[in-house]
Amino acid sequence: MVFDTPGIDLLEGRRDLAVIWDIRVAPGWRRCGVGSDLFAAAERWARARDCTEVKVETQNINVAACRFYEKQGCELRAANRGVYPTLRDEVQLLWYKEL
């Protein structure tokens, strides 16, 4: 997670926004609640730093991640084409959750 970090464009210049950089769960631990626990820990971390929102970036090809973030209460607010020049078929998806 990051917040209030110069040079991180995903933070949009905001001091009340935290970005979840990556949540990965080993295959043997998936569907056991580990991802949800990690997301909840990230929310607590952000709240402790007076953040009012968390943001997550994923891609249109990662359907499992999209479903996971939606299940965590995130709202898809942006779909940006052309963000990944070498991956023309991938669309950047930006998910937000108010805390």
DADAPE-V374553 format. One record per backbone hydrogen bond with DSSP energy under -1.0 kcal/mol. NH is the residue of the N-H (numbers start at 0). CO is the residue of the C=O. E is the energy in kcal/mol with one decimal. If there is no record, write none. Layout:
nh: <NH:NH>
co: <CO:CO>
e: <E:E>
This chain:
nh: <1:7:10:11:13:17:18:19:28:29:36:37:38:39:40:41:42:43:44:45:46:47:48:49:50:51:52:53:54:55:57:59:61:62:65:66:67:68:69:70:71:72:73:74:76:77:79:86:89:91:92:93:94:95:96:98>
co: <18:4:7:8:10:52:1:54:25:26:32:33:34:35:36:37:38:39:40:41:42:43:45:46:45:15:15:96:17:94:92:90:58:60:61:62:63:64:65:66:67:69:68:95:93:93:91:83:86:79:57:77:55:74:53:51>
e: <-1.7:-1.5:-1.8:-2.2:-2.5:-2.1:-2.8:-2.6:-2.5:-1.1:-2.3:-2.6:-2.5:-2.5:-2.2:-2.2:-2.2:-2.2:-2.4:-2.4:-2.7:-2.3:-1.1:-2.1:-2.4:-2.7:-1.5:-2.4:-2.2:-2.6:-2.5:-1.7:-1.6:-1.1:-2.1:-2.6:-2.2:-2.9:-2.1:-2.3:-1.6:-1.6:-2.4:-3.4:-2.6:-1.2:-2.9:-1.9:-1.8:-2.5:-3.3:-2.4:-3.1:-2.3:-2.3:-3.0>
